[in-house]
Amino acid sequence: MTAPSASPHHWRMSRIFDIAHRYVDEIAALDPNLATDIGVPGHEREMTDYSPDGTAAIAAFNRRSVEALEETPIEDDARGGSGRADRLARSVMLERLGVHLDLFEAGEHFQDLNNIASPLQNIRQVFDQMPRSTEEEWSNIAARLQLVPDALVGYRRTLSDGVQRGTPAARRQGRSEALGETCGCLPLPRSLRGECCSSQQAWSPLRMTGSDSRTRESLLRFSRGSDFGVPVDMNDGDLATAVDVNYWQSFKLLARACGGEVLESEGVLAVATGLPVAMLNIAFVKRPLADPQTRLKEVVSFYDEKRLPFVVRTREGVDPESENASAALGVPYRDTVPGMALYPVPPPPEPVQGLNIEQVSDSKRLRDYQRVAGEGFGMPVEFVERLMGPAFLEVEGFESYLGTMDDEPVAVSSVFVDGAVAGVYNVATLQSHRRRGIGEAMTWRSVSRGREAGCTVAVLEASEVGKPVYERMGFRVVAPYRTFRRLDQE
């Protein structure tokens, strides 16, 4: 505190203490689980983002706070002292924030898996710290439970990035967590069981009993499998999740790069590119919805307000109730798109003779890429130019390739590397050059980029025409996506 205001019994806050005061509110917003831990109200229906982006956001805030503390002068305290309180407050904050930043710069969050205090425990234990006396308090728990799957997906991405960087968690920590036990579901009041019905699945990844082999393998895969970091085998459920997460993330980034909009709401990701093509405006149902009718009405309104055609897409078996709700809203089932995975990623075969593949890195090659993609997909080139403009080349994790024969552009492909997963997208070949193995070669180029980056899995969504080609390459269907579309938007 510093000099008194008009009344000697009221003290104004020094600038150092003001920074400290505001820090508590702002870190609570960035880290809702910490807010519950330290007793800051207002964030009970939120969950901390443990993804690489969420961790980076907290580090950036801590860095700004350090800069503010270092730039702010010490003020004398209220009784004319030498600013001891300011010095002490600044010293403590700089020390603590410095430790956080050192750990971030060292990449510790990429291997933050242990049996005492890591995000895995934070996600589970935050519920133990929440009050449960009133209907509202139980409603807060139910709302936060709905956020558990996305929190685990984000955490999974961070650990996966650690594997790719060559810094996985220690094997003993993954084994300890995989073999440990936590208690089961909370005894929700009967009045809230409908609201929280899908939370049983949200909760299941945290019920780590010794018989849950899938949970054990999921944890062990992100820890050091041997002295050389060999991961544990992935099962089909793991591979389906890999397809999901790469698909969602790539589509979201692509939409933002072309000036589109994204709506994320309690298990739904709705992406609008702004183009009048239904398959370029997709609403993903990511998990079972507590109220599918309400959530999907929001989705329909989101696209109708923009006058855009759209599809609803969900992996087979994820949420039959959402499928029924979609049909009831006039968006019936249309077809199933195979989501496929290649695991492990093998070395590529010999290249196609005469085919030259180069990365798209300048405006001339981008125009060639756009033209070939437009013709290959049967889409107006102006649509492709908007969807895959210059900003498309700047999207982190994306690379695009152009295939030429005798200097003539004939094929394209792209790859999105996210953690240990390489997503293959935009594979297209001109009609005049099909059935020569060129499309397969372009796919292998994208897969190989993932392999070079340390990816252990390659994923893609196939057309019925492309599916046999991908199966020949070793891809398998692990994530059938049921697609729903209005009849008047066929």
C-alpha angles and dihedrals in degrees: 000000000000141000119347122258122226091303117057088218094061123070126196119226118253118234091252091053090045090056089050092047094051091044091065093054095045097045088049089058092049094042109032092173089058088048090059090045094054096037102252107151128217101058101075093116094051134081130210116256106237094179121112089261093051093049091047091051091056091047091050090051091049090050092052090049092053091051091050092050093048093049096047117090123231113255127208114255125250096270095052095265126148097267096269093154092052092048092049094047093048093046093052094046094046091050095049095042090045091057091050092050093046090053091048093049089049089055094240091148089065090066100030098137120122141132099256116035120005133116090275091064092039092057091050101038098048087078091058089059096052120098117243107189102106138042090249092053091051089048089056090054091049092050092049092048088060089062096054097091093053090046090053092047090053092047089048090054091053093050090045090054087053091056090050091050091052094247107107122165117271113279093234090058093052091047092047092053093042092055097039126097134227127184121271132246123328117253097252118197113260091245091062101043092092091051090049101036093115090048089080087072090040089055098044097083088061096052094088106179123165091254094057098097094171093057091047092051092047090057096041092050091066094047128074105285093195139340086293097048097250108171126228115258117275120232126214092267090056091047092050089053090050090054091048098050096045091047094050095045096045093049092048093051092045092053093050091048091057095046096261129141134248129206118194117183129159101315098340128102113189116187123191118187091182093239120123093240116108095212090056092057108059131171110202120204098210101183141354110305122223090214108017094171093058095041094049092046086058089052093051091049091047091059098034091056087057093041091234128147112234147172132222113223131188133164113257112270096011097109121352089177091062089050090054091046091051092053090047089055092056096264103112131183114283111169146320124258116205115235106202137193135199113206129202099020109235128203112275122259124245113299123256109266113254094012116121117193121194135171116257105241109145139049095258094054090042090058089050090049091050093049094049092044091050094050093040094052095035091241128139108263091231088062091052092047090055095044096044105030128144091291088061089069091054098055108120113246095018126112126173131202137205122206119207135184117196087352091302116126107236109154145021141195139169137204132205114202112200116167110308093341127090115200116203115213143166098024106172137155129192113257091242093060103042126122092037098100092257096123090050090050091051089051091051090052090057092044091049092053088057091049090051089052091053098259116158096193135046120198138183145161112242136208117224088253093051097042097083090050092053092045089055088054091054102263117141131200107251102148116042106192114211109213126207124195139167114259092230090056097059 
